[in-house]
């Protein structure tokens, strides 16, 4: 396997954020007296703010007061993630350390807004590993569109086909594969769907397994 750079999703891949986020969304729904629709929630994972709004509005219907729910959710979420370190997922530090030791440039390509993403990476002690942070607010089309991965590769000055991409969500995998990257999927809350499996991502249970493979290669 030949590669010259590695690009990582953040939430659910580097950080164990998705369960925190879902719990807070449930709390926001309860505070706004709207039901928690798990299938709708799981379908937003990996999307940027515009994609999240579109999906939730479609899933909940025209009677939903989306601005009120969004503010409730955002304020509760920021109160946690802007002040508390989110646990780092298994194998993350070991893989990032190995990449750094081997002078492989790395980037984050996350749908999260830039200021929040930067804080989360810093609190988790991961910010120093990355040469580049590309976020959902910097692209016109969010995941599953490839734009965010193409921009991250451009900033690293590496052709996308020579980049490894690491994702947990189906939307993220679609984005990375559409960008022509060698794509690993480490499932978190959502298992790979049939549509994504047909794209042949390298599905692994943890980044520990990925590191073992890369060392062997």
Secondary structure as the mmCIF struct_conf table of DSSP 4:
data_model
#
loop_
_struct_conf.conf_type_id
_struct_conf.id
_struct_conf.beg_label_comp_id
_struct_conf.beg_label_asym_id
_struct_conf.beg_label_seq_id
_struct_conf.end_label_comp_id
_struct_conf.end_label_asym_id
_struct_conf.end_label_seq_id
BEND BEND1 UNK A 4 UNK A 4
STRN STRN1 UNK A 5 UNK A 8
STRN STRN2 UNK A 11 UNK A 11
TURN_TY1_P TURN_TY1_P1 UNK A 12 UNK A 14
STRN STRN3 UNK A 15 UNK A 15
HELX_RH_AL_P HELX_RH_AL_P1 UNK A 18 UNK A 31
TURN_TY1_P TURN_TY1_P2 UNK A 32 UNK A 33
HELX_RH_AL_P HELX_RH_AL_P2 UNK A 38 UNK A 44
TURN_TY1_P TURN_TY1_P3 UNK A 45 UNK A 46
HELX_RH_AL_P HELX_RH_AL_P3 UNK A 49 UNK A 60
TURN_TY1_P TURN_TY1_P4 UNK A 62 UNK A 63
HELX_RH_AL_P HELX_RH_AL_P4 UNK A 66 UNK A 81
TURN_TY1_P TURN_TY1_P5 UNK A 82 UNK A 83
BEND BEND2 UNK A 84 UNK A 84
HELX_LH_PP_P HELX_LH_PP_P1 UNK A 85 UNK A 87
STRN STRN4 UNK A 88 UNK A 88
HELX_LH_PP_P HELX_LH_PP_P2 UNK A 89 UNK A 89
TURN_TY1_P TURN_TY1_P6 UNK A 90 UNK A 91
HELX_RH_AL_P HELX_RH_AL_P5 UNK A 92 UNK A 101
TURN_TY1_P TURN_TY1_P7 UNK A 102 UNK A 103
STRN STRN5 UNK A 105 UNK A 110
BEND BEND3 UNK A 111 UNK A 112
HELX_RH_AL_P HELX_RH_AL_P6 UNK A 114 UNK A 123
TURN_TY1_P TURN_TY1_P8 UNK A 124 UNK A 125
HELX_RH_3T_P HELX_RH_3T_P1 UNK A 127 UNK A 129
BEND BEND4 UNK A 131 UNK A 131
STRN STRN6 UNK A 132 UNK A 135
HELX_RH_3T_P HELX_RH_3T_P2 UNK A 136 UNK A 138
BEND BEND5 UNK A 140 UNK A 141
TURN_TY1_P TURN_TY1_P9 UNK A 143 UNK A 144
BEND BEND6 UNK A 145 UNK A 146
HELX_RH_AL_P HELX_RH_AL_P7 UNK A 147 UNK A 156
TURN_TY1_P TURN_TY1_P10 UNK A 157 UNK A 157
HELX_RH_3T_P HELX_RH_3T_P3 UNK A 160 UNK A 162
STRN STRN7 UNK A 163 UNK A 167
BEND BEND7 UNK A 168 UNK A 169
HELX_RH_AL_P HELX_RH_AL_P8 UNK A 170 UNK A 178
TURN_TY1_P TURN_TY1_P11 UNK A 179 UNK A 180
STRN STRN8 UNK A 182 UNK A 185
BEND BEND8 UNK A 188 UNK A 190
HELX_LH_PP_P HELX_LH_PP_P3 UNK A 191 UNK A 193
HELX_RH_AL_P HELX_RH_AL_P9 UNK A 194 UNK A 197
TURN_TY1_P TURN_TY1_P12 UNK A 198 UNK A 200
STRN STRN9 UNK A 202 UNK A 203
BEND BEND9 UNK A 205 UNK A 205
HELX_RH_AL_P HELX_RH_AL_P10 UNK A 207 UNK A 216
#
